[in-house]
Amino acid sequence: MQLALALGALLFLESTAAFDILRDYSGQHFFEGWDFYGYWDNLTLGDVWWLNQTEATTERLAYINDAGNAVLKVDNTTTVASNDKRNSVRITTQDFYDYSSLWIIDVLHIPYGCSVWPAFWSKGTLWPNDGEIDIIESINLNPNNQMALHTTAGCMHAANVAQTGRSAGLDCGVGSGCVVVENQPNSYESGFAAAGGGVWATQFDVSGIYIWFWGRANVPASLAQANSTSSIDISSWGTPSASYPVNPQCNLTQYFTPQQLVLDITLCGDWAGVPSIYGPQCGSAGPTGDCYMDNVVGPGSPKYDNAYFEISYVRTYTTTQVAAAAPGQPTSTSTGTLTVSQSEPTSQAQTTDSSSADGSDEPNPSPTSLAGGSDETSAAFVEAGVSFWVLLASIACVSAVPLLL
């Protein structure tokens, strides 16, 4: 039975299915369905306190502006004394999103500046065992966004995949992960907002993980014309910025479980503040050449006037049709059953520190299923112990159904 499920999941279906809306985080209700961290950055060792929701709201570090967009920012009004930390925000979705989901974020402004380290990313329950997907992440004055996967040892990003970005490391199990650097202009720093912002879309699928980026002028009509109830057809999106297809060196279902989405801004820490990284871009930003002393300490303005997210929306989608993609190809058909789960309420300040080089996370409470179930297709791969590629070869020999190779 398990083998039959795996075989059936590999058949390519020519019909396409639109992705249907699951959650719309936008407008006055943007912050509903997120948990605020409420503790210092004990994960990437940044020099911030991530405030709880009451504090962040009171201090205007998390609010809805007059344009109806969500703002998350670093405190730029306080003078911080030496040995203290600067206040900031980190929020995590209460829901977990399983395979066959699509996540879209529309951003008008990304935090940037010396010492600044923003990210929009996803994580499983336990890091790194359950995987991490970095969608938006960069530091200091970098001109380009970076995307990456983080896994336990054994997962390699295939070389020469169909993507517009540049691979900068293929081993997903090392500290930096398997990185893809965005090649399109204005994906970070001041140029991003000056060009009107942009949109990222991430497909989380048993066939692979695919990330698209569009500057404002190039956002496809399927997104530009969408609203909070629209379905999304991804068939016209073209080649992703970053493609992580299943390959013989990495069956993603062994490394990724349902994911929560995270937005955060930290300062310095074990990427932006590393002297060999900080120095070339920002070493002259102050008298000491030290990330903490020259930025975090002292007045917040003008140093952190641009250290904020302005977000139109975050939307998550799934598809009702269960069908498999060809290997190495993003698809507008589903490849598994979506599980949306909700974390149990807890104080994240009491969790265990399991920090990594770029935004790893602590263990969280076990998810409680709200809908759907586990991905039977991915389970069949693991339990049957049959290689994805051997299955493809077997089907090609016995089936008249066309495959995308």
C-alpha positions, -999 to 999 in steps of 0.1 A, spaced: 0 0 0 28 24 9 47 17 -22 16 22 -43 11 56 -27 47 66 -36 43 53 -72 10 71 -76 25 104 -63 50 103 -91 25 104 -119 24 137 -136 -11 151 -140 -16 176 -167 -45 194 -151 -35 223 -128 -51 234 -96 -51 269 -81 -37 274 -46 -66 284 -23 -62 309 6 -56 295 41 -46 326 61 -45 364 53 -24 384 77 -31 420 67 -45 453 77 -58 459 112 -58 421 118 -22 415 107 -8 406 141 -36 382 149 -23 346 148 13 355 157 32 350 189 57 376 201 90 362 214 93 383 247 129 376 255 164 386 245 180 371 213 194 340 229 193 323 195 217 343 172 232 362 201 221 396 188 221 427 210 183 430 212 154 423 234 125 410 214 96 425 232 63 408 241 32 420 223 20 445 249 54 461 252 60 461 214 26 477 208 31 503 236 65 513 223 53 515 187 76 488 175 47 467 161 17 486 147 -5 493 117 4 526 100 -20 550 83 -16 532 49 -29 500 66 5 482 65 21 464 93 53 479 107 79 460 127 109 480 138 140 484 159 137 511 186 153 543 173 142 567 200 161 554 230 197 561 241 211 527 251 238 524 278 268 502 275 260 465 284 223 470 276 204 458 246 182 477 222 145 467 218 132 450 187 105 425 176 103 389 166 70 372 157 61 336 148 29 322 133 8 301 156 0 279 126 24 253 111 22 249 73 28 215 58 38 203 23 16 216 -6 16 251 8 25 284 -7 36 315 13 35 350 -1 48 382 15 44 417 0 69 441 14 74 479 9 105 484 32 131 460 45 153 469 76 189 478 67 219 496 80 251 488 99 245 461 125 210 454 112 200 417 105 164 412 94 148 379 83 116 364 70 120 326 73 104 294 84 112 267 109 101 233 121 94 224 157 130 214 165 161 230 149 179 218 129 161 185 128 129 198 112 145 222 88 147 260 82 139 280 50 154 315 48 133 336 24 144 371 32 177 375 50 207 399 47 229 421 69 244 455 72 248 472 38 246 441 16 229 450 -17 214 416 -23 190 392 -4 201 357 4 180 326 5 190 293 21 180 259 36 193 246 69 191 209 77 209 182 96 239 166 79 233 148 46 212 172 24 230 187 -6 216 213 -30 219 200 -65 242 219 -88 230 234 -121 194 236 -112 169 259 -129 171 291 -109 180 328 -116 200 332 -83 236 323 -77 245 293 -55 270 302 -28 272 268 -10 256 235 -17 258 218 17 226 225 36 239 208 67 267 233 74 263 265 95 256 288 66 233 264 49 230 259 11 228 296 1 214 312 -31 222 349 -36 196 369 -54 208 383 -88 180 407 -95 186 443 -85 170 460 -55 163 429 -34 177 445 -2 191 477 13 180 512 2 173 503 -34 145 479 -24 122 506 -10 133 531 -36 120 507 -63 87 503 -46 94 472 -26 86 437 -39 70 403 -34 84 369 -24 66 336 -29 77 302 -15 64 269 -26 69 242 1 63 209 -17 75 173 -16 90 178 -51 111 206 -37 113 241 -22 111 271 -46 114 308 -39 105 336 -63 113 373 -60 98 402 -80 105 438 -77 74 460 -77 75 467 -114 77 429 -122 51 415 -99 30 390 -120 -7 399 -126 -18 368 -107 -4 385 -75 -9 421 -84 -46 416 -90 -51 392 -61 -71 400 -29 -74 383 5 -98 357 -9 -83 350 -43 -69 317 -55 -34 318 -70 -22 301 -102 16 299 -103 19 284 -138 31 317 -154 57 326 -128 87 313 -146 120 303 -132 124 308 -94 152 328 -78 161 297 -57 153 261 -66 158 233 -42 144 202 -60 144 168 -45 175 150 -57 195 118 -50 215 137 -23 185 152 -5 150 138 -1 135 169 15 108 150 33 135 135 55 147 169 66 116 191 68 84 189 89 55 214 89 69 250 92 60 281 112 67 315 96 89 340 114 96 377 111 124 393 131 151 420 133 182 415 154 214 435 157 250 425 154 250 388 166 269 359 151 265 371 115 261 408 112 285 415 141 313 391 132 344 414 128 356 399 96 321 405 81 311 437 98 344 454 93 347 457 55 312 473 52 308 492 85 341 494 103 342 531 98 307 536 111 320 547 145 352 553 165 358 517 178 351 496 147 329 474 169 294 465 159 278 468 193 297 499 206 293 519 174 257 511 167 236 496 195 250 518 223 240 555 223 212 573 204 190 553 181 185 579 155 196 583 128 214 549 130 181 529 131 158 551 112 157 525 84 156 494 106 120 485 99 97 462 80 67 477 63 45 448 51 13 449 30 4 413 37 15 378 44 -8 351 28 -6 314 30 -23 290 5 -28 253 -2 -44 234 -30 -73 209 -29 -60 187 -57 -34 161 -46 -9 154 -74 28 150 -78 53 172 -97 80 161 -120 114 160 -103 131 193 -101 102 214 -112 79 238 -93 43 230 -101 8 244 -98 -4 210 -86 -3 198 -51 20 170 -39 7 162 -5 -19 169 22 -17 201 41 -17 202 78 -23 235 95 -14 232 132 -14 255 161 13 258 188 3 256 224 5 289 242 38 292 261 64 316 272 91 314 246 115 329 272 115 296 289 126 275 259 160 260 254 186 279 234 197 260 202 213 289 183 228 288 148 247 311 125 217 327 109 184 325 127 180 290 141 155 284 167 147 268 200 124 238 204 87 248 205 57 229 218 44 200 198 19 211 172 -18 202 176 -34 194 143 -63 216 133 -69 201 98 -57 175 74 -30 150 84 5 139 78 18 137 43 12 101 32 32 105 0 64 115 19 58 89 46 56 63 18 89 73 5 105 69 39 88 38 50 91 19 17 128 28 16 126 33 -21 147 59 -40 127 87 -57 148 82 -88 145 44 -89 107 49 -87 108 73 -116 127 48 -137 103 20 -128 73 40 -137 88 52 -170 91 16 -181 56 4 -172 34 35 -176 21 53 -206 15 84 -185 40 112 -195 66 123 -170 84 156 -169 122 148 -168 
